[in-house]
Amino acid sequence: MNLIKSMGTIGGLTMVSRVFGFAREMLMSRIMGASGAADAFLVAFRLPNTFRRLFGEGAFSAGFVPLFSQRFHGPGGMAEAKRFSEEVLAFFIPTLLLFTLLFEVAMPLFVWAIASGYADEPEKFALTVFLSRITFPYLLLISLVSFFSGIMNSLTKFAAAAFAPALLNVAMLIALLIVPTGGVASATALAVGVTAGGVLQLVLLWHTARREGVSLKLRRPRMTPGVKQFFIVVIPATLGAGVYQISQLIDTFFATRLPEGSMSYLNYSDRLNQLPLSVIGTALGTAILPHISRFIAKGEPEEAARVQAQAVDLSMLLCLPAALALAVVAGPLVSAMFQGGRFTAEDALITGHVLAIVASGLPAYVLVKVITPGFYAREDTKTPVKTAGIVLLANIVLNFALIPLFGIYGLAAVISFCSWLNAAMLYVILNRRGHFRIEAWLWGRIARQFVAALAMAGALFVVREMLAGWFDGSVVERLAGVVALVGVGGAVYFIVAFLVGGMDRNAILVLMRKKKAV
């Protein structure tokens, strides 16, 4: 398996989506600012996204991809895998329809449960409910996208699924361009854009699956052995994802009780933090799950562990510098990207502080993405449920303790700490079971990567001070400042990492076609 190639495909197309996402957020910050309408939309957008991860990407992939891979690589081949997919789809669609209808009817109660801080502002609360009803069908659409993405990923066809999120960003960007007035009008346009983006993504993945020969028929729901096996695996995964998503909703609950604009500060900092998380962590997690599943099915646990070690090495090579870079240049980066229009210098300052705190947990976020497939590939979805439950309790306790003292900065610190707690518990359990452990060579490699990242952080600090006035200057000055930071930071890090042995030199030279692999 060429893990770098698979990650490159997923990460590269994810980067395309993120570029459109940044364009959307930059325009949104200037049009909407850190206003009440912006906060209302961000809550409405978070609701379907939260349940998307519950029903779709995380839990569904955890249960579906290993079982599909078993059938596809087994004696039944594609015919058996398609039949299994049709049987699962027969239950999946009615469940999503019922769930969506239920929440459309009960939306005021649900919004009150997670955003009770808005209850004292009737207009803001009513707007949040209205926008949530527009965005919630996105859950149904994107969950079906995740279903077809799972099929494509099982076939190691990653391109369409990685590119699909770009269509959501394009749809929302167009909505802002059509309705640039700000306030309720732009918030409503954005909500419509969310659902329209879901339609576009579903069309793309459905067409891609048909082109790859996976044309599925709609069946009547039947509890077949394959469906029973799927539920046995996916229900614990859903509970585990549910615990995590409850944690996300708890963060929303606390954020809505903070001063106006807090949801916006959290959103824009998360947007920058999500770039390395999606390009590195999600790409690697997606790429390695079908391969680990195949090696486990073939009785080759050593190969599965090797793949996971390679993924940890590659993820830390890329996310350690990303985390330190975001911490050092958070303020200038936020100013350059989002400040302007209705998004003030004070808004940018607060968002930068939040980003610096949240970014400290970035390596842990990525490690969770890389470690978790080691459980899912063995059809163990119960263990992540247990660890997620502990993390949830820690999240609640720490939020109550820190938010009264530090406000939104306390909330950001809890998010970071809980990610490290989750990563540590998952690794310790996987290690004790003998499935995977970080060998001495890998610890040494990570230490060298950290040394290179520290050198990069020092260089970024110098450049940041030299170009201090550029990041709130003209568009050209802001762009030049960001390019300078990225260029200097990247050059220093990879040169130092290469010199001190923080990366596989032989692999790099092979990629550069300087020598043959040894």
N, C-alpha and C positions, 0 to 999 in steps of 0.2 A: 504494500500500500504506500503510495506517495502522499504522506500526510501534509507536507508543505503544499503540494499541488492542490489537494482538496481544500485546505484552508485558504489557499490563495483564491480559488474560485469563489468560495462562499464569502471570504473577507473582502475581496475586491468588489463584488456586486453589492455586498452590504455597505461598503464605503460609498458606492453610487447613491444608494438610498439615503445614507446619512448626509451626503452633500445636499440633496434635495430637502432633507429634514432641517438642516441648518438654514437653508434659504427660507424655509417656511417659518422657523422660529425667529430669525432675524427680522423678517417682515412683520410677524405677529407682535414681537416686542415693541416695535415702533408704532404699529397701528393700535394695539390694545393696551400697551403699557402694563404696569402692575396694578390693574384696576379691579373693581368688583366684578365686571363682566368677564374679564380674563380669568379670575378665580373661579367663577361659575362654570365657564367652559372647561377649564382644566379638571374640575371635579367630574363633570359630565363625560369627559373624554377618558378619565381614569376608570370609570365604572366598567364599560365594556372591555377595556384593556385588561383589567384585573381578572374578569371571568374568562377572557380569551386565554390567558395563561393557565387558568384552572381547567377549562374544558378542552383547550386547544393545544398550544405548543408544548408545554411542559408535561402534563399528565398524559395526554394522548400519545405523544411521541414515545414517552417512557414505556407505555404498554404496547403500542402498536408496532413500532419499528422492529424490536427483537422478534416478535411473533411473525410478522410479515417476512422478515429475513429468514427465519427458520423454514418457512414453507417455500419461499422462493428458491432457497439453496437446497431444499430437500428433494425427494423423488417426485413430488407432485409438480414442482417447478412453478411457472407463472400461472398455470391454470388453477392450481390450488391456492396460490397467493391471491388471485383475483376473486375466487369464491369467498375466501376469508374476508377480503375487503368489503365485498357486497353484503355479507352477513353483518359486519360491524356497522356499516353505513345505514343499514335498515333500522338499527336502534339509535344511531347517533342523530339522525335528522329529527325524528319525533321528540327526542329529549331536548334538543336545542330549541325547537319550535315552542314546546310547552314552557320551557324556562324563560324564553324571551317574552312570551305573552304574559306570564305571571308577573314579571318585573315591570312590564309596561303598565299594567293595571295598578300595581302596588308601588310605583315609583316614588310618590311623595313620602311614604313611610320609610322606604329604603334610603332616600336622600337625607331624611331627618336622622336616621340611625348613624350615618357616617359623616354627616356635615351639620350636626346640630348647632354648631357655632353660627350658622347662617339663619337659624330659626328666628333670631331677634331682628332680622332684616327681611321683612316679608317679600319685598321686590326681588332681592337677591336670591332668596330661597325659591320663589316661584320660577325665576329664570333658570336656576340650576335644574329644577324638575323638568321644565320644558325642553331644555337642551339635552338632558339625559334621555328623554323619550325619543329624541331624534337620533342620538348616537347609539342607543342600545342595540338596534338590529345589526350593528357592526359585529357584535358577538357571534351571531348565527353565521354570518358571511365568513368571518375570519377563522372560525372553527372549522368550517368546511375547507377553507384554504389550508389549514394545518393538516387536515386529513389527507388531501392530495399531496401536500408537501412531504408527509411521512412516507407515502408510497415512492415519491421521487427520490427522497434521501436514501431509502432502503435499496434503491437501484443504483445508488451513488451518482444520481443526476441532480446536482445541487443548484444549478444555475437559476432556474425559474423561481424556486422558493426563496433564494437569496435576493433576487431582484424585486420580487413582488411588493415588499414594503415601500419601494420607491413610488409605486402607483398611488398609495395612500398620501404620501407627502406631496405628490404632484397635484392630486385632487384638492388638498387643503390649500396649497399655494395658489391654485387658480381661484378658489373661493375668496381668498384674501384680496387678490388682484381685482376681482369683480366687485367686491364690496369692501372698499378700503376706508370706510367712514369711522370705524371703531365702534365701541359700545355694543349694544344689544344686536344691532344689524350685522356687524362682522362676526360676533359670536355665533349667531344663528347660521350664517353662511358657512362658518367652519364646521359646525355640527353636521350640516348637510354634506359637506365635503368628506367627513369621516365615513358616512355610510356609502357615499358614491365610491370612495376609495376601496371599500370592502368589496363592492360589486366588481370593480376592475380587477382586483386581485384574484377573485374566484374565477372569473372568466379566463384569466391567464393560466392558472394552475389546472383548471379543468381541460383546457385546450392542450396544454403540455402533456398531461397524462394520456389523453387520447392519441396524441402524436407518437407517444412511446409505446402504444399498443395496449394501454390499460383503459379499456372502455367498460365502465361498470354499469350493471343493470340495477334498477330499483327493485328490491325484494320486500316481501312482507316480513316483519320482524319474527324471527324464530330463534329459540334458545338452543342453538347448536353447540356441539362440544367446543368448537373454535370460539364462539361468543362467550361461553362460560369461562374458558381459559383467559380470554381477553379481560373479562370483568374481574377475575381473580387477581390479575396483574394490575389493572388500571384503577380499580377502586382505592387501594392503598396509595397509589401515586396521586390520585385526585385529592385524597385526604391530605397528603403531604403538601401538594401544591396549594390546597385550600388553606392550610395553616400559614403558609408563606404569604398567600394573598390576603388573608385576614390581617397579617402583619402590615401589609401595604395599606389596607383600609384603615388600620389603626393610625398609621402615619398621617393619612388624610384627615382622620378625625381630629388629631391634635393640631394639624396645620390649619384647619378651618377655624380653630378657636384662637389662633394667633392673629396679630394685626393684619389689616387688609394688605394684600400683595404677597403674603407668605406662600400661598400656593404657586404664585408666579416665580418667586425666588427659588423654590424647591424644583420647579419644572425646568427652569433654564440651567440651573446647575446640573441637574440630572441629565439634561440633553448633552452637555459636554462630557460628563462622566460616562454616558452610555456609548459614546463613540468607540473607545478602546474595548469596552465590555462586549459590545456587539461584534466588532470586527475581529477581536481576538477570542474572547471566551465563548460566545455563542457559536462562532464559526468552528472552533476546535471541538466543542461538545457535540455539535451536529455531525462533524466529519468522523469522529472516532466511534460513536455509538454503533453504527452498523458493522464496523470492522471488529470491534471488541465482541459484539454479539456473535459474529461468524466464528471467531477463534474459540470462544467458549463452547459454541455448538459443536465444533470439531474436536474438542478435548485438548486444546492447546492453550492452557492458562498462561504459560510463560510468554507466548506471543502477545496475548492480551495485555499483560503487564508491561511488555516492551512498548506497545503502542501508547499506553497511558503515560509511561515515563517520558517518551518522546513529546507527548502533548504538554506535560508539565514543563519540560525544558523550554519548549517553544513559547508557551504562554508567559512564563516568567521573563524570558528574553525580551518580550515585547511590552508586557504590562508594568514591569518595575519602572522603566523609564517614563512610561505614560503617567503613572501615579505621581512620581516625584515632579514631573514637569507640570502637571495640573496643579499641584500644591504650590509650586514656586511662582508660576505665572498666572494663577487663577484670576487675580484682579485685572491685569492688563488684557487677558484673553476675553473676559466677560465684557469689559468696556469696548474692546474692538469689535466684538461680535454683536452685542445686543443694545448698547447704549445709543440713544437717539430717539427723536420723536417723543412719545409719551413715556419712554423708559429712561428715567433720570440717572444722573451720576450717582446719587445715593442708592437707587435701586441696584445699579451695577456693583457698587461697593459691597452691599449686603450679599448679593448673589455670589460674588467672588469669594467671600469668607465661607459661605455655605459649601461652595464647590471644593475649596481647599480641604475642608473637613471630610466631606463625603469621599473625595478621591483617595484618602488614606486607606479606605477599605477596598480599593479597586483590585489589588492582587488577590484578596480573599474572594471577591465576587467571581473572578475568573477561575480560581482554583475549584470553587464549587461546581462550576460548569464542566470542568475537566474530570473531577473526581466522581461526580454522581453517575456518569455512564458505567462506572465499574460495578455499581449496584444494579442499575436497570438492565444491563446486559445479562445478568444472572437471574433476572426476573424477581429481584428483591426490591420491591418498592415500599416495603414496610419500614425499613431502617431510616430512610430519609424523612418519613413521617414522624418518627420519634424525635429525631434531632430537630426537625422543624418545630415541633411542639415545645421543646425546651427553649429554642430561640424566640418563639412567640412570647412565652412567659417573661423571658429576660427583656424583650422589647417593651412590653407593657410596664414592667416594674421600673425600668430605667427611664422611660419617657415621663412617668409620673414624678420621678426623682429629679431629673435634669431640666425638663422644660420650664418649670417655675423659676429656676435659677438662671438659665441661659437662653430661654426662648427658642427660636428656630435653630440656633447653633447647637443647643442641646439635642434637638431632634436629629440633626445631621450626625452628631457624634454617636448617637444610639444606632443609627442605620449602619455606620461603619463598624462599630464594635460587634454588632450581631452578625454581620457577614463573616468576621474573623472567627467568631464562636462557632458558627455553622461549619465553616471550612475545617477547623481544627477537629471537631467531633467526627465529621465524615471520614477524614483521613485516618484518625486513630482507629476507628472501627474497621475500615478496610485493611489497615496494616495488621491489626490483631488477628484478623481472619486469614491472613497470609495471601491475600489477593493482590496487594500492591503496597510497596514501601519505597520511599525515596532513598536510593542507594547513596553511598559515600560520594561517588563521582558526580551525582546530580546535586547533592548539597554543595559540593565544591563549585560546580558550575553556577549555581544560583548566587553563591557568595561573590563570585567574580562579576556576575551581572550587576549585583548591588553596588560594588565598587565603581563600575562604569557608570551606573546611574547617578551616584554621588558626584562624580566628576562632571557629568552633564548638568546636574542641578547647580553646581558652582558656576559653570559657564552661562547658564540661563539667568542666574542672578545678576551677573555682570552686564549681560546684554539688556536685561530688563531695566536696569538703572541707567544705562547709556541712552536708551530710547524711551525714557519715561513719558515724554510729551507726545509721542507718536500715537499712543493708543486711545486718546480722546481727541485726536486731530481730524484731518480730512479723511475721506474714504481711502485715498491713495496711501496716506501715512499709516492708517490702521492696517491696511492689507500688507504694506511693506514691513511693518512691525511684526505681524504674525508670521510672515514668511521668514523673516530673520530669526525669530525664535525657533521655529520648526527646523530651519536649515542648520543653525548652529547646534541646537540640541541634538538633532539626529546625527550630525557628523561627529561630534565629540563622543556621543555614546557608543556608536558602532565601531569607531576607530579604537577607543579604549577597550571595549568588550572583545574585539578581535585580538588586540595585543596581549591582554591579560588572560585570555582563554575563556572568556564568558560565552563563547559560542563554538559550535563544531566547525573548526577551521577547514577541515577536509571537505565538509559538505558545502561550505561557502565557496571554496576554490573550485569544486566541481561545478557549482552553479555558474561561476564566472568562466568556466571552460579553460581554467589554467592548468589543470592536471587531471588525471584519471583517479577515480575513487580507489582507495587502498583498503 
